[in-house]
């Protein structure tokens, strides 16, 4: 089953090209009620609705360095940092946007805007202090996440061993286009992953390349307490712009279209737009933030 949030925050499931509305006020409520939600009876063509971010969680656990290939890619260009098992930080849930919503380029803050294709696990059943053997019972679905990152800000943050600001700026957290339940995904450790910028393949891998399994990852952070609807990401794969020989020719620019695709999970499309396009004025000076 594919679960969607659409229009002004309505919740539904897909039946082919039809959205079947569900009687709950948010996707978080859907999971809080253990998916025991009836249909309202309204059915709408998918083409007639505006898909939104599938969920705004209470917490978003953000994993770093879980794909060995990404870590090695960055080490090659002297860009990496020590990576411990299951290193995690919290994403800013207010930065979440949905499919086809624009990422606003804050040119007053960065000129090194990068992409990172990741998969996200959606927690359906809350809990704490559980094992890897129990972890899959807590996963209600999977979706795509593009971890937009300001590399110049991240480089400064990494000197202290912590980074967050570089990934948590407004609109830097595209997720979607829907949540896919485990029965449709099958083995989550055998899904092809590909990210394209203007049709050009930049990242390509498979979820089988993770160094820490999904069950281990979800269990590892359970002492931090999961609530229904919480998200946890897998980390990204090789091929980010920062690891290329000429990163400034590969960093994102206004006008770019990013397509993040994971097998069975769909395609998450994100246009990159300028501050002027969004707000109709030049960006404010960044002195107070930099």
N, C-alpha and C positions, 0 to 999 in steps of 0.2 A: 504494500500500500504506500502511496505517496501522499503526504500531508502538506497542506499549503495554508498560508495566511494571505488574504487577498483584500483588495479595495481598502476600506477604512479599518481593517483589523478583523475581518470575519475569518473564521476557521473552516477548513473543508478538507475533503479527500478527493483524489482524482479517480474518475471512472472513465478510462480512455481519455477523450478530449473534453470531458464534462467535469465540472467542479460540483461535488455534492456537499452542500453546506452542513456543518455540524453545530449542534446547539451548545456552544460554550463561548465565553467572552475572550479567550486568548489561547494560544497553543500551550502556554504554561499550565493553564487550568485543565486543558485536555489531559496532560500527563499527571497532574495532581489528582485528577479523578480516575487514574489508572485506566485511561482510554475508554471508560464506561460512559460514553457520550452518544446521545441519539442524533439522528439526522433531523433537520428541520423540515425536510420535504422540498426545499428549493434546490433546483439543479440549473447550473449556468454553463454556457459554453466557455471553455478555457480561454478562447480567443477574445471573449467579451470582458474579462476581469483583469485587474492589475495585480500581479503577484508582488507581495511584499516580503521582507525578511521573514522566513518561516517562524522564527521565535526570537524573543528577547529574553535571555535567561536571567536567573538570579546571579549566577556566577559563570564565568567563562575561563576555564583552565587552559592556558596556552603553553604548549610543549615546544621545546627547542632542542635541536641537535639529535632527533631520533632517527633520521635517515643518515647512515654512515656516509653515503655518497655526497650528501650536502656538506657535511662537516669536512670531508676530504677535499671537496671542491673549493671551499673557502680557505682551508689550510694552504692549498697550492698557491693562492694569491696573498698569503699572509693576512687573512681577514678573520680568522677564527679565534676562538677562545676556549679555555678548558670546558669540557662538557661532561657533566655528571649524569648518572642514570636518572632519567625522568625529570630533568631540569624543567621547571615550570614557573610561569608568572601569570598574573591575572590580566585578562584583556579588559578594556573599557567597553562595557556593553552599550554605552551611549553613542559609540562610534559605529555601531552596526547599521548597515544598509542592506537592501535586498537586491534581487536580480534586476539588471538594466538601470539601476540607480547610479548616478555619476559619483565617481571619486573626485573630490575637489582638490586640485593641486595647490597647496599653500606655498607659493613661490617665495614668500617672505621668510619661510622657515627652512626650506630645503631645495636643493637642485639635484638630489640623488634619490628619486622616487623609484622604488623597486617593487616587484611582485613576488609572492611565495604561495604556490599551490599546496593546500593541505586538505586532509579529510577531517571531519569533525564527528565525534560520537555524541549522541544525544542521550542523556540520562533519563530514563523513564521512571525508575524506582529509586528514591532517595536511600541513603544509607551511609555507614561509616565503618571503618576497620574491617573490611571484608577481603577475602582472598581472591587470587586470580581465577580460581575455580568457580567462584561465585560471581565474578564480575560481569560475565555476559548476561546474567539475569537482570542486570541493572541497565543494560543498553537497549533503548527503544528505537533507535534509528541512526542513520548516517546522512551527512550532507557535505557540500563543498564549502571551503573557506579560502579566500584569497587574502593572505596576510600582507597587506600593503605596508611598506616600511621605508622610512626616511633614513637612508644609510649614513648620511653625514651626521645626523643626530645620534644614531645608534653607535657610531664609531666613538663619539665622545662619551656616551653612556657606558660603553664597554670598559672604559678605563677604570670605572668603579666596580666592575663585575656585575652590574645590574642594568637591564634595559627595559623600558616600558613606554616612555614618552614617544619614542620613535615609531611605535606601532599603534599608538592609541589616540592619534589625532582624529578629529571629526572626519567621518566618512571612510576611514582607513580599514573598515572591517566588513567587507562584502561577504554575505553568506547566502546559501540557497542552491538552486531555485526552490527546492522542496526538501522535506525530510523523507527518506526512504526507509521503511521498516526492515528489520533483519531478514524476514522471510523472502523478500524480493532481492536482497543483496547476496545471499549465500555466503561464501567464504570472503570476509572482508580483507583477508590478507592476500587476495589474488585479483586485484582490480587495477586496470591500466589507468595511468594518470598523465594528463597532458595539459600544458598551458601554452596559449598562443597570443601573440601581440600582433594585431593587424594581419592575422592569418599565418604569421610565421611562428613555427614551433620553437619555444624557448626552453620549456621543461618537459621531460618525458621519462616516465619510470613506472613502477608498479608498487602497490602497497606491500608486496612480499619483501621489500628491501628494508623494512623497519628493523631497527636493532632491538627495540623493546616492543613486545607484542601488545595488541590492543587490550587484552585481558590484564596483562601485567601493568600496563600504563594506568588503566582505570582503577585497578586495585591499589596501586602504589600511592595514589593521591586520595584514597578514601578516608584517611584520618583527617583530612581537611573538610569533610562532611559534604555529601552531595544532596541537593534538593532536586525534585522532579523538574525536568526541563533544563538542567545545567548542561553546559557544553564542555568538551575537552578535545583539543586538537592533537593531531599526530606529529606535527612538525612537517617541514617541507622537504622537497627532493632537490637534486642537483639542477643547476642551470639558471640560478638567479642572475640578474644583470651584474651584481657586484663581483661575481666570480669569473666574469668573462675577461678576455684580454683587453677589450676596449669598453669598459662599463658605461662611459658617458654616451656611447652610441646606442646603448641598449636600455638605459634608464627610461622610465615612462615619461611621456610628454602629453600636454593637452592635445586632444584630437585622437589619441590612441584608443583602440578598442581591445580590451583584454577578455579572452575566453578561457575560463578555467573548467576543465572537463575531467570527470572521473567516471569510469565505466559503471553503468547501472545507476549512477546518481544524477546524470544529466550534465548540462552546461550552465555555468554561472557567467553571465556576460556583464562587463563593467566598462562603461566609457569613462575616459579621463577628461575632465574639463578644467578650464582655468578659473581662478577666483573671479575674474571679470565676468565670465559666462554665468557664473552662479549668482553673483551679488550685484553686478552692474556697476562696479567701481573697483579701483585699484586696491590691492590688499593693504591693510594697515601695517605700519612699521612693526618689526618683530623684536625691537630692543628689549622690551620687558619680558619676553619669553626666552630670549637667547642669552 
